[in-house]
Amino acid sequence: MSDAPLNLSDGESFSLIAMGDIHVYRPTRAPWRLFNKRIAAQVNAWRNPGRRFDDTLLEPTLARVVELAPQLLVLTGDLTVSALDEEFAVVADALQPVRRPEGPLRTIGLPGNHDRYTFGSQRARVMERNLPGLLPDAFPHMIKLTDRWRLLALDSARPTTFHSRGRLGAEQLAVAGQYVGQLSADDGLVVACHYPWGAPPGEAMKWGHLLADADGLRNLLRVCPCPVLFMHGHVHRPWLFRGEGDLSHVIDLNVGTPTRRSEQFGFGQGFWEVGLPGYPGRVGAMPGGESEEIVGSAKPQAAAGRGGLVHHYRSGEDVWVSEAVDWPA
């Protein structure tokens, strides 16, 4: 647990950027690397080129992140398709301008299920070996962002034989509960996890894609005494909603994927900039500001730095949309 806040004083806003599933794919023909679940990911990516992720979108996306200069970049996992060294090498090269020793950004990453796609990749710590210093040394991991805001990073990625279900485990949930128990109603908590704790009303999720101990995670969120922003990926489309009933203090942000093209997002789904207000109780009362379309490298005037929420994505080769979004009331 880190005790040093990343900004200077109580009452200031804090800017972070959250980016979801990158899914770098590199084919392998080495048969000894395919005698496991990896063959399913490789065959699926090869047979369905329309569903592949385009990692050429990653460089301009990360360049935009650097231009925005947040205080923290959070990568919510699934950086690769099948946890190959070749795939992680592409990610490492792409992140080099962001993570270089002299700056410019403090970056924290989480593993996704595809980053620990096989039992062997977990045993060999392939992600940790290729991306040293990106993941916390242990999970759960608590970071003090400001005098009032904390970031709780969770590891929900586990290799499986057939399905894609994640699991936090009783020990991690217990330690996370101890961290949450130290918070007060005046604090604010950002939770970063690869898997969601739930879905918006009307949104169906496949059994094989769920978090196996989601009930335990929801119980952890229920007892949290302060506002919670829960950021995740895993589902490849962005969404934003507020929980109901005894989870109404939880706002869920699915950050989507920056590398999948679609009719709606022809140049990827981009990333989300979060401006945490100096006083966490203001979450939900912050207006979204005005959206902007920006050509070139000009910095948007959207409200994230003042305690707002902005979805950044490209609508053209050199055209960025900075869509200011209201916090769910």
N, C-alpha and C positions, 0 to 999 in steps of 0.2 A: 504494500500500500504506500503510495507516494503522498507525502505530507506537504510538499512545496507547491503552492498554487502557481498556475501557469501565467496568470496575469497579476496585476498589482494590488487592487484594492476592492473592498466590498462596494457594491453598487454599480460596478462597471459591467457592460455586456461582454460576452465572450463569443468569438466567431469560430465555428468549426465547419468542415466540409465532410460529408459522408458519401462514399462511393461504393456501389454494390458489385455484383458478379461480373468479373472481367472475362473469365473463361477462355484463357489462351489455349489454343488447340494446336498440337503438333503430332502428326501421324507417326506411328512406329510400326516397323515390320519385323522386329525381333520377336520370334515366337515365344521365347522364354519370359517375355514381359507381358504376355497376353494370356497366360494360364491362370487367370483370376478375373475379377469383376471388370478389370480395365478393358477387356475385349468388347464389352457392351458399350462403353463410352466411345471407343474408337470406331466401332462399326456404325453406331448411331450417327456420329459426326460425319463419317464418310458417305453414308447412304442418304443423308438429309442435308445437303449443302445449303438449302434455304433456311435451315434452322441453326446454322453455324453462327458463331460470334465473330465479328470482324475486328481483330485486334489492331488494324491500322487506324481505328478511331481512337485508340488509347493515347497516342502521343499528343494530338491537339487538345484532347480533353485534359490531360495532366498539365499541359502548358497553360491552359486557362485557369486551372486551380492555382498554379504558381502566381499568375497575374492577380488573382483575387486576394492572395496573401492571408489565408486564415491562420488562426493560432494553432489549429490542430487539424490534421487529415486523418479520417477513420476509414479503413477499408474493411468491409463487413464480410469478406470471405468469398470462396470460389474464385480464386485468382486463376485457376487452371481447369482443364477438363478432366484429366486423368492422372494428375500428380506425378508427371514425368519431370525429370531433371531438365529436359529441353524446354518444357513449358515454363517452368519456374525461371529458367535463364532469360527468357523473353521478358517476363515480368520484372526481374531484377534490373535488366537494361532499361526498361521503360521508366522504372522508379528512380533511376540514378540521379536525374536532375532534381528530383524532389527530395531525395534522402541524402544528398551529398553531405559530407561531414560539416561543412561550414553553413549548412542550411539548404534551402530556405524554410522548410516546414518540418515541424515535429509530426511524425507519422506513427500510427499504431494500426496493426493489422490483426485480423481474426482468421482462424482456419474455417473453411467451409467443407461440406461433405466431399466435394470433388478434390480438395487439397489433401484429404486423407482417404483417397478413393479405395486403396487396398490396405490390407493389414501390414504388408511389407513396407509400404510408404510411410505408415505411422511408426513402425518399429525403427526404420532407418532415419526418421525425422527429416524427411526429404525437404519439407517446407522450411523448417528451421535452418537446415544446412545451406539452402540456396538463398534465403532471405534473412541473414543474421541480424538480430536486433529489431526486427519488425514486430514479432510477437512478444508479449510479456513473458517473463521467465516462468510464470505460473498463473493459473486461473483458479478462481475469479481474481480479477485485478482491479483495484480501485485507484483512481487518479483524482487528485484534488485540482479542479480546473480553476476555481475562484474561491473566495471565502465561503460562498454559499452553494456552488454547484460541484457535484461529483460525477465522474464517469465510471461506470461499472462494466468491465469487459468480461464476457462469458464465452466459454468454449463449448459449443454444442455439436462439434463434428466428431463422428465416430465411424470407422470403416465397418461395412456390413457386407454380407454375402450376396444379397439380392436387392433389397429395398434401399430407400434413401432416407430413412428416418434418422433423426438426430437424437442425442441424449446428453443431458447435463450431468446427471449422476447425483446421488444423494449427498456425497461429500461436498461437491461444488455448491450445491444449493444450500447446504448448511452453513458454509463459510460466507456465502453471499448474504444469507440471512443475518449473520452477525454484523456484516458491514451495514446493511440496511437498518439494523437496529440502532446504529449510532446516529442516525439522521433525525432531524426534528422537522416540524411543520414549516419552519422558515427556510429549509434547504430545498434544493432541486437535484434530481437524479437523472442522468442520461445513461441508459442501458444500451450497450452495443452487443449484438448477438447475431449469428448467421441466420438462425431459424426464427420465425415469428412465434408469438405466444397465442395468436388468434388471427382472425381475418375480418374484414369489414362485413357488415350485414349483407347477405346474399352472395358472398364470395365463397365458393366451394373449393376445398383443397383435398387432394388425393391422400388416402391413408398412408401410402408409402412415402409421402413427402413431409409428414408432420413430425413434430418433436414428440418423442415417446413419453417424456415426463412433462408435457406442457401443463398439466394440472399443478405440478409442483412449482413451476415457474409462475403461473397465475397466482398461486397462494403467496409467493414471495412478493409479487407486485401488490397484492391486496393489502398486505400489512405495512407497505411503505407509507410513512406518514406525510410525504411531500409530493409535489408534482413530479411526474415521470415522463420523459421522452424516450420511447423504446425504438431504436433504429436497427433495421435488419435488411437482409436481401433475400436470397433463396428463391423467391417467387419473382419471375422476370417481368414484372410490370409495376410501376410505382403506384402507391396508394397512401392515403393519409386519413386517419379516423381517430375518434376518441372512444375509449371503452365506455361501457354502460354499468350502471349500478355501483357495486363496490369496486369497480375498475374505472370509474369515471375520471379519476385523477391521472389516468394513463393515456398518453397520446402515442399512437403507433404510426411510424414512418417507414414504409417500404421504399428503399432508395432505388430499386430497380437495377438496371444494368446499362453501363455506358457503351457497350460494344455490340448490342443487337439492334439491327435495323428493322423497321416496320413501317407500315403505311403512315402511322401517326408520328413516329420518330425516325425519319429517314436517315439521320446521322447519329443514331444512338439515343438512349434515354438520359444521357448526361449525368448530373450529380446534384446533390442538395446542399445548400449553404444554410446553416442554422445560426442565428444570432440569439444566444441565450440572454435574456434580460437580466440586468443586475440583481433584480429581486424576483426570485422564481415564481412568486404568486402572480406575476403579471402574465405568465404563459396562459394563453387563451383569451387575453384581453388585448393582445397586440394586433393592430391592423397590418395587413399585408403590404401596403404601399402600392406603387404603380409598376406594372410590367414594362419591360423595355426590349427592343430589338436593336442589337449592337453589331456594327460591322467593324471588323478588325480587332485590335487589342484594347480598345477603350474599356475602362472599368465602369460597371453599371452603378447607378445611384440607388439601387433597390435597398430594401429596409433591413437586410440581414444583420448588418453591423450594428444596428440600433435595437436589436431584439426582435427580429422578424424571421421569415422563412422564405427562401427563394429557390426555385427549381431552375437550374441552368442547363440548357441543351441547345444543340445547333439545329438551325433550320436551313442552312446552306453551307457551302464549303468554308466561308469565312464570316458567317452570320450566326451570332449567338443570341438566343432568347433568354432573358432573365425574368422569369415569371414569378412575381411576388404572390405568395399564397397566404391566406388567412389561417391562423391557428384554429383548429376545430373548437368551437365554443362548447 
